[in-house]
Amino acid sequence: MKRKSQIKELFLQKYNKATTELVFSNLYELLVCVMLSAQCTDKRVNLITPSLFKAYPDIKSLSKAKLASLKNYIKTCSFFNNKAENLIKMAKSVCENFNGEIPLNEKDLKSLAGVGQKTAHVVLIEWCGANFMAVDTHVFRVAHRLKLSTAKTPEKTEEELVKIFKDNLNYLHQAMVLFGRYTCKAKNPMCNECFLSHLCTSKDKNIN
């Protein structure tokens, strides 16, 4: 357990109160950004959203969007066909079921089209500083390489990380995202520059 505590402390020190790299100015924009970011890079999402938010500046305008037009704005995003449909359904649901106010609890967020547990948690982490863990591809990879989890699914991996870390989950989530994105990369992890190298026993470890 000492090793896991060390990993936690080093993450919190290295990535001091880190936040998402997605660019947004309100809750509506955050939710849309997070929905678009599924299996897509934050960098790509940030290129798409300025014109998207100019065309659809709020939840009401998005709920009235024409599918073909919306697709055109997000066509460079992965799975843009499904995402366009879900964005419109999500916006309509917020307008019809929540009086146009995006709900800020996990159950209601997950009732929206295109919003699963990871998306709901990321929104609550970034907007509310909620003590949640969200497991994307980076967090999943990092958790397994550092032997913090052996779970086969993101959901089970999340459970194991919550059990280990308990608090500061919002900051640890983002730390693990950034660490996985820039250091513990899927291909060619930068093990020589890694601040956790002395605690890592991964088969992917590559020290030159």
LINSUL-V919907 format. One record per pair of residues at least 24 apart in sequence whose ideal C-beta (glycine too) atoms are under 10 Angstrom apart, sorted by the first residue. I is the first residue (numbers start at 1). GAP is how many residues later the second one is. D is the distance in whole Angstrom. If there is no record, write none. Layout:
i;gap;d
I;GAP;D
I;GAP;D
This chain:
i;gap;d
1;163;8
3;143;9
3;144;9
3;145;10
3;195;10
3;196;6
3;198;10
4;142;9
4;143;9
4;144;7
4;157;10
4;160;5
4;161;8
4;195;9
5;159;9
5;160;9
6;190;9
6;192;9
6;193;6
7;135;10
7;139;6
7;140;10
7;141;7
7;157;9
7;158;9
7;165;9
7;169;10
7;189;6
7;192;6
7;193;9
8;140;9
8;153;10
8;156;8
8;157;6
8;158;9
8;159;9
8;160;8
8;164;7
8;167;9
9;159;10
10;165;9
10;169;10
10;185;6
10;186;6
10;188;10
10;189;8
11;131;9
11;135;10
11;154;9
11;157;9
11;160;8
11;161;6
11;162;10
11;163;9
11;164;4
11;165;7
11;167;10
11;168;7
11;184;9
11;185;8
12;153;10
12;156;6
12;159;6
12;160;7
12;163;7
13;162;9
13;182;9
14;161;7
14;164;9
14;165;8
14;169;9
14;181;6
14;182;9
15;156;7
15;157;9
15;159;7
15;160;4
15;161;9
15;162;9
15;163;6
15;164;7
16;155;8
16;159;9
17;112;9
17;151;9
17;153;9
17;154;6
17;157;9
17;158;9
18;152;9
18;153;6
18;154;9
18;155;9
18;156;4
18;157;6
18;158;10
18;159;8
18;160;6
18;161;9
19;106;9
19;107;7
19;110;10
19;151;9
19;152;9
19;155;6
19;159;10
20;102;7
20;105;8
20;106;5
20;153;10
20;154;6
20;157;8
20;158;9
21;24;9
21;25;8
21;153;9
21;156;8
21;157;8
21;160;8
22;24;7
22;27;8
22;100;9
22;104;8
23;24;10
23;26;7
23;27;8
23;30;10
24;25;8
24;29;9
24;102;8
24;103;9
25;28;8
26;27;9
26;31;10
26;32;9
26;33;10
26;76;9
26;101;9
27;32;9
27;74;9
27;75;5
27;76;10
27;77;8
27;96;8
27;99;9
27;100;6
27;101;10
28;25;9
28;28;9
28;29;8
28;30;6
28;31;5
28;32;10
28;33;10
28;34;8
28;63;9
28;66;9
28;72;10
28;73;10
28;74;6
29;24;6
29;28;9
29;29;9
30;72;9
30;92;9
30;93;6
30;96;6
30;97;6
31;28;9
31;56;9
31;59;8
31;60;9
31;63;9
31;71;6
31;78;8
31;81;8
31;83;10
31;84;8
31;88;8
31;89;9
31;91;9
31;92;6
31;95;10
31;96;9
32;24;8
32;27;9
32;30;7
32;42;9
32;51;10
32;55;7
32;58;8
32;59;9
32;82;10
33;89;9
33;90;9
33;93;9
34;80;10
34;81;8
34;84;9
34;85;5
34;86;9
34;87;9
34;88;5
34;89;6
34;91;10
34;92;8
34;93;10
34;100;9
35;39;10
35;42;10
35;48;6
35;51;7
35;52;6
35;55;7
35;77;9
35;78;9
35;79;5
35;80;7
35;81;10
35;84;6
35;87;10
35;88;9
36;38;6
36;41;5
36;42;9
36;43;9
36;44;9
36;47;6
36;48;10
36;50;10
36;51;8
36;78;10
37;40;9
37;41;10
37;46;10
37;81;10
37;82;9
37;85;8
37;99;8
38;39;9
38;40;8
38;41;7
38;44;9
38;45;8
38;48;10
38;76;8
38;77;10
38;78;8
38;80;8
38;81;7
38;84;10
38;98;8
38;99;10
39;38;9
39;39;5
39;40;6
39;44;10
39;97;9
39;98;8
40;34;9
40;36;9
40;37;5
40;38;4
40;39;8
40;40;9
40;43;9
41;36;10
41;37;9
41;140;9
42;135;9
42;139;8
43;138;10
44;30;10
44;32;7
44;33;6
44;34;8
45;29;9
45;31;10
45;32;7
47;29;7
47;30;9
48;25;7
48;26;6
48;27;9
48;28;6
48;29;6
48;32;9
49;24;9
49;25;9
49;28;10
52;25;10
52;35;9
56;31;9
56;32;10
56;35;8
58;33;9
58;42;8
59;31;9
59;32;5
59;33;9
59;34;10
59;35;5
59;36;6
59;39;9
59;41;6
59;42;8
59;43;7
60;31;8
60;32;10
60;34;9
60;35;6
60;40;6
61;30;8
62;25;6
62;26;7
62;28;8
62;29;4
62;30;9
62;32;9
62;33;9
63;24;9
63;25;7
63;26;9
63;27;9
63;28;4
63;29;5
63;30;9
63;31;7
63;32;5
63;33;8
63;37;9
64;24;9
64;27;8
64;28;9
64;31;9
65;26;7
65;27;10
82;31;10
82;32;8
83;31;7
84;30;10
85;28;8
85;29;8
86;26;8
86;27;4
86;28;3
86;29;8
87;25;10
87;26;8
87;27;7
88;25;8
88;26;10
89;24;4
89;25;7
90;24;6
90;25;7
90;29;10
102;25;9
104;24;6
104;26;9
105;25;10
106;24;9
106;26;8
116;38;9
116;39;9
117;37;8
117;38;7
117;41;8
118;36;7
118;37;9
118;40;8
118;55;10
121;37;8
121;48;9
121;49;9
121;52;8
122;48;10
122;51;8
122;52;9
122;55;9
124;46;8
125;44;8
125;45;4
125;46;9
125;47;10
125;48;6
125;49;7
126;44;8
126;47;10
126;48;8
128;42;9
129;41;6
129;42;9
130;39;8
130;40;6
131;31;9
131;34;10
131;35;9
131;36;6
131;37;8
131;38;5
131;39;6
131;40;10
131;41;10
131;42;10
132;26;9
132;30;8
132;37;6
132;38;7
132;41;7
133;24;9
133;25;5
133;26;9
133;27;9
133;28;5
133;29;5
133;30;10
133;31;10
133;32;7
133;36;5
133;37;8
133;39;7
133;40;5
133;43;9
134;24;7
134;27;10
134;35;9
134;36;9
134;39;5
134;40;9
134;42;10
134;43;9
135;24;9
135;25;10
135;26;7
135;38;8
135;41;9
135;42;10
136;37;9
136;40;9
136;41;7
136;44;8
136;45;10
137;40;9
137;43;8
137;44;10
137;49;8
138;35;10
138;38;7
138;39;5
138;40;8
138;41;7
138;42;3
138;43;6
138;44;9
138;46;8
138;47;9
138;48;9
139;33;9
139;34;7
139;35;9
139;36;9
139;37;5
139;38;6
139;40;9
139;41;6
140;36;9
140;40;8
141;35;9
141;38;10
141;39;5
141;43;7
141;44;9
141;45;6
141;48;9
141;61;10
141;63;9
142;33;9
142;34;5
142;35;9
142;36;10
142;37;6
142;38;5
142;39;10
142;41;9
142;42;5
142;47;10
142;54;9
142;58;10
142;60;10
143;33;7
143;37;9
144;58;8
144;60;10
145;35;9
145;39;6
145;44;8
145;51;9
145;55;7
145;56;9
145;57;4
145;58;9
145;59;6
145;60;8
146;30;9
146;33;9
146;38;8
146;50;7
146;53;7
146;54;6
146;55;9
146;56;7
147;52;9
147;53;8
147;54;7
147;55;8
148;28;9
